[in-house]
Amino acid sequence: MIPTESQLTDAVHRAARATFLDLFREHPGHRFYYCVLVTSGEAYGPALSAWSEQALAQEAARQGCAPTDIKWSYADSPFCCYGERHLEPVRPLFAARGELFEMPDDEADAEFDLRLRAMETAMARLDAEGVFGTGAARHAVVVNVEVPSEGGDEERALRLNPPEALTEWLAEAADAA
């Protein structure tokens, strides 16, 4: 059976919720400022990445670089691919919809958009539930669905975040995203 967009959204929502809640619970002294789902240009099931101020300071010192060099890099975060036990079961649902490279271009583009919409909707639901905080606390967190090899990260960030959350990200990372 090929999962629907709604089924993908529900599965990503459940898995990402469990993963983010585990992350926050396991690192209670951290102030997280960046919480993202990341996928490839083939729109496979997502991985999770996040940054906290504490992890950024530690990782910049470990790498011997300026914090600004890695501040918005999902791949440099020690929390990259965090919570795989929750997200791994979601990936077969994405695979069941087929490989984008095997589809005609227009069909592949529509499928790519559907998969990203499912991830974005899942993150929007988590935000509505207060998973990333509320009020001023929420304004200090950038939430996104990122595809490093493709455009569109900025548009998704604008839809998923209050303007107050994006001030630094837009100035420092949006062009590189």
N, C-alpha and C positions, 0 to 999 in steps of 0.2 A: 504494500500500500504506500502510495506517495503522500507524505504529510502535506497538509495545507499550510498556508502562510500563518493562519491562526494557531495551528499546532506547533509550528516552529517557534512562534512568538511565546507561546505558553511554556514550551520546554526551555527556551533560553532564559525566560523570566525566572522560572523555578531554579535553574542551575546557577544563574548569576546571583540571584538573591542569596542562596545558600553559601556561595563562594564569598561574596562581599561581607556577609554577616560573620562568617568564619574569620576572615581577614581582620575585621574590626575587633572581634572578640579576642583573637589571638595576639593582637598588638594594641592593647588598650591605651598605652602612653603615646601613641602616634597620632599626629594630626594629618590626616590624609587630605591632599589637595587635588589629586588627579586620579580618576577612576574610569577605566576604559575597557571596552571589548575591542579586540583587534582580530581582523581576518585578512586573508590574502586577497589578491586580485581575482582569485578563483572563487571567492566567497565561501570557503569551507567553514565549518562550524567554528565559533569564536574561541579565542583564548582571552584571559583576563590579565590586565596589568594595572598597577597603581603605584603612586608615589606618596610618601609622607615627608614632611619636613625633616624628620629624624633620619629616615632612610636616605634622603638626598644628601644630608651632611655626611653621613657615614660612607656612602658610596663615592662621593666626590673625593673625600680624603683617601679612600682606598685606591681609587683610580689616579689620584694626583692631578685632578682637573678642577676647574671652576665649577661650582654647582650649576651655573647657567648653561654649561656645556651639555648637561644630561637631564636637566630639570623636566623636560617634557618628552623624553625619549622612553617610550614604552619598553624598548628592548634592553635598555641599560638598567632598568629597575630590578632590584632584588625580588620584587613581587611579580615579575613577568612570568606568565603561565602559572600563576598561583591557583590553587584549587582545582587542579585537573580532574580529581576524582568526581567532581560535580559536573564539569563541562564535557568530559570525554563521552558520556552517554548521549549527548546532544548531537555529536558529529555524524553518527550514522543517519540521523534524520535529514541532515543537509545532503549527505551523499546519496540518499534514496531519491532525491530530486534530480540527480544526474550530474554529469560533469559539464561545466560551462564550455570548455574547449571542444566538446563534441557536438555542441548545439550550433545551429545557424546564428549568425551575429545578432539579428534582432531578437531572437528567442533567448540567447545568452544574456543580452543586455537587460531584458525584462526579468529574467531569473535572478541576475545579479541584484537588480533593484529590489526585488521581492525579499531576498535574503537579508539585505541591509535594512530594509524596512522592518522586518521581523526583529532584528537585533536592536534597532533604534526604538521600536515600540516597547520592547522588553525593558530597556534602560529608562524610558519615560515612565513606565509603570513603577519601577523601583524608586524613581525620583518622587513620584506622586505618593508613594507609601512612606516617604521620609527616610529611606535607607541612606541617603547621602546628606542627611541633616535637613533642618528647616530654618527659615529666617536667615539671620546673619551667618549662622554656621553653614548653611547651604550655599550662601554667596561666596564662600571660600573654597569651593570644590568645583573643578571642571569635570564634567561627565561627557563621554563621547563614545562613538563607534568609529574606529579608525581603520583605514585601508591604506597602508603605507605606500603601495605602488600605484594608487589611483587618486584622483581628486575627490572633492566632496567632504573632506573632514571638517572644513570650516562651516559649510552649510549645515551639517548635522550638529556641530557644536552650538551654532546659533539657535537651532530649534530645541536643543536639549537643555540649555542653560539659561538662567536669568542673566541679563547683561552684566550685572555686578560680578558674576563669577568669571567672566571672560576677559576682563581688562588686561591682566598680565599675559594670559595665553594668546590673545590676539596680537599683542605687541611683540611677544617673544617667539611664538611657535607657529602661528597660523600660516605664515608664508612657507615655512619648512614642512608643514603637514601635508 
